[in-house]
Amino acid sequence: MSEPRWAIDGRDWPLRAHSRFVTCGRLTWHVQCLGDPAAPPLLLLHGTGAATHSWRDLAPLLAQDHYVIAPDLPGHGFTRGRPGAGLSMATMARATGDLLDVLALEPALIVGHSAGAALAARMVLDRIASPRAVVGLGAALTPIPGLAGVLFPQLARVLFVNPLAPHLFAQMARIPGETARFLARSTGSTIDAAGIGFYQRLFAHSVHCDGALSMMADWNLAALARDLPRLDVPMLMVHGGKDAAIQIDQARAAAAMIPKARLVALDDLGHLAHEEDPQGVAELIRAMAEEAGQ
C-alpha cells in the first residue's frame, strides 16, 4: 500500500511550520501545535478521511486565544502505526488520551468535526479527558436512521476485509475532478480548490483510504448514542443546514439526548462548514469558550 510521505505530500502542507512528530506506544503522531503554550489548551479532532489540513483556516483563528493541538488521527494523514486493538472509537479515544499524556496537556475545550465529535464525546464519557466544554461541528453522534443505518456499517466492514478496496478508492481519487465531485456530493459543501487538492492528495494513497474504511468498520455509534444522556459537560453543536452527510434533523435528535447541549444551525453551509466559513465558526467556538469560563 502507498502512504502519504511528509517529504513529498507534506512539502507544502498547511501550517507545516507548526508540525511535529510525537512517538507514543505503537504510533508516531503527526501533530500541529499553534498559539501561546500558556493559553488554555484546545484539542481539534478531525473527521473520517480528513487530516490536519481541514483546520488550515480555523486553527490560526482559534490560536489567538488558545493553545491549539491538532493531530492526524490513527490511520489518517501523516500519523503512522495503528493501536493494537484496531480503530474502534474506544481504542482511538484511549490512544488520543495517551498522546495528551505524552504532551502533558489537558484540553480545556475539545472541538471535533463529524466522527471527531463522537471521539470527543467518548473521551469525556470514558473519563479520558475533562474539558469544560465540547463543540461538535457536523457531529456524527448517532447511527444513520432507517435501512441505511443498518447497511452502511456492514458495507464498511465488507470493504474493510477486501484488500483491494483501499487501492480502488485511491485509484478513483486520482481521476481528475473525482475528489471534487465526491466532496460536493457527500458533504453538501463548497470549498476552495486548495482544500480539494489536499483531500485529493490524501485520498490518492491506499493507506489513508484503508484508515478511513477501518475506522468506519469499527465505529459503534449505537453504543455512543445509548451513552449520550450521561454526557455531563456543555456541548455546542454547530451544524450546516445543507449537510449532505448528516441531516440536520438527525443533529437535532442527538442534541435532544444530551442534557447540556444546544444546536446552532448554519443554514447555507454543508458538512465542511468550518472550511467554508472559518471566521463564523471561530466566533461561535470563542463564545462557547467564554461561556464555559475560559
ChimeraX attribute file (.defattr): number of C-alpha atoms within 10 A of each C-alpha:
attribute: neighborCount
match mode: 1-to-1
recipient: residues
	/A:1	13
	/A:2	13
	/A:3	20
	/A:4	21
	/A:5	13
	/A:6	15
	/A:7	9
	/A:8	9
	/A:9	15
	/A:10	16
	/A:11	10
	/A:12	12
	/A:13	16
	/A:14	19
	/A:15	17
	/A:16	16
	/A:17	11
	/A:18	13
	/A:19	18
	/A:20	13
	/A:21	15
	/A:22	16
	/A:23	14
	/A:24	17
	/A:25	13
	/A:26	12
	/A:27	19
	/A:28	19
	/A:29	24
	/A:30	23
	/A:31	20
	/A:32	21
	/A:33	22
	/A:34	22
	/A:35	20
	/A:36	14
	/A:37	13
	/A:38	8
	/A:39	15
	/A:40	19
	/A:41	25
	/A:42	27
	/A:43	24
	/A:44	26
	/A:45	29
	/A:46	26
	/A:47	26
	/A:48	21
	/A:49	21
	/A:50	23
	/A:51	26
	/A:52	28
	/A:53	21
	/A:54	21
	/A:55	22
	/A:56	18
	/A:57	18
	/A:58	20
	/A:59	26
	/A:60	19
	/A:61	20
	/A:62	22
	/A:63	20
	/A:64	13
	/A:65	17
	/A:66	26
	/A:67	23
	/A:68	26
	/A:69	25
	/A:70	23
	/A:71	26
	/A:72	23
	/A:73	29
	/A:74	26
	/A:75	28
	/A:76	31
	/A:77	31
	/A:78	25
	/A:79	23
	/A:80	20
	/A:81	16
	/A:82	20
	/A:83	16
	/A:84	11
	/A:85	9
	/A:86	16
	/A:87	24
	/A:88	17
	/A:89	25
	/A:90	19
	/A:91	18
	/A:92	21
	/A:93	24
	/A:94	19
	/A:95	23
	/A:96	23
	/A:97	18
	/A:98	15
	/A:99	21
	/A:100	18
	/A:101	12
	/A:102	12
	/A:103	12
	/A:104	9
	/A:105	18
	/A:106	18
	/A:107	22
	/A:108	22
	/A:109	26
	/A:110	30
	/A:111	25
	/A:112	25
	/A:113	30
	/A:114	22
	/A:115	25
	/A:116	27
	/A:117	26
	/A:118	27
	/A:119	31
	/A:120	27
	/A:121	28
	/A:122	24
	/A:123	22
	/A:124	21
	/A:125	18
	/A:126	13
	/A:127	13
	/A:128	18
	/A:129	23
	/A:130	18
	/A:131	21
	/A:132	19
	/A:133	25
	/A:134	28
	/A:135	27
	/A:136	28
	/A:137	27
	/A:138	31
	/A:139	29
	/A:140	24
	/A:141	28
	/A:142	21
	/A:143	21
	/A:144	19
	/A:145	10
	/A:146	8
	/A:147	8
	/A:148	12
	/A:149	14
	/A:150	12
	/A:151	11
	/A:152	15
	/A:153	20
	/A:154	14
	/A:155	14
	/A:156	19
	/A:157	16
	/A:158	13
	/A:159	18
	/A:160	22
	/A:161	13
	/A:162	11
	/A:163	11
	/A:164	13
	/A:165	17
	/A:166	26
	/A:167	20
	/A:168	13
	/A:169	17
	/A:170	23
	/A:171	14
	/A:172	16
	/A:173	22
	/A:174	15
	/A:175	11
	/A:176	10
	/A:177	13
	/A:178	13
	/A:179	21
	/A:180	19
	/A:181	11
	/A:182	13
	/A:183	19
	/A:184	18
	/A:185	13
	/A:186	14
	/A:187	20
	/A:188	22
	/A:189	22
	/A:190	19
	/A:191	18
	/A:192	10
	/A:193	9
	/A:194	10
	/A:195	18
	/A:196	19
	/A:197	14
	/A:198	21
	/A:199	20
	/A:200	22
	/A:201	19
	/A:202	25
	/A:203	29
	/A:204	24
	/A:205	23
	/A:206	22
	/A:207	22
	/A:208	30
	/A:209	30
	/A:210	27
	/A:211	23
	/A:212	24
	/A:213	26
	/A:214	22
	/A:215	25
	/A:216	25
	/A:217	21
	/A:218	18
	/A:219	21
	/A:220	18
	/A:221	20
	/A:222	13
	/A:223	13
	/A:224	20
	/A:225	17
	/A:226	11
	/A:227	15
	/A:228	21
	/A:229	15
	/A:230	13
	/A:231	18
	/A:232	17
	/A:233	19
	/A:234	19
	/A:235	24
	/A:236	22
	/A:237	26
	/A:238	25
	/A:239	30
	/A:240	27
	/A:241	21
	/A:242	21
	/A:243	22
	/A:244	18
	/A:245	19
	/A:246	25
	/A:247	19
	/A:248	24
	/A:249	11
	/A:250	17
	/A:251	23
	/A:252	17
	/A:253	12
	/A:254	22
	/A:255	21
	/A:256	15
	/A:257	16
	/A:258	19
	/A:259	15
	/A:260	15
	/A:261	21
	/A:262	16
	/A:263	18
	/A:264	15
	/A:265	16
	/A:266	18
	/A:267	12
	/A:268	13
	/A:269	21
	/A:270	28
	/A:271	30
	/A:272	28
	/A:273	27
	/A:274	26
	/A:275	22
	/A:276	20
	/A:277	15
	/A:278	20
	/A:279	15
	/A:280	13
	/A:281	20
	/A:282	18
	/A:283	13
	/A:284	17
	/A:285	23
	/A:286	16
	/A:287	13
	/A:288	20
	/A:289	21
	/A:290	10
	/A:291	12
	/A:292	17
	/A:293	10
	/A:294	17
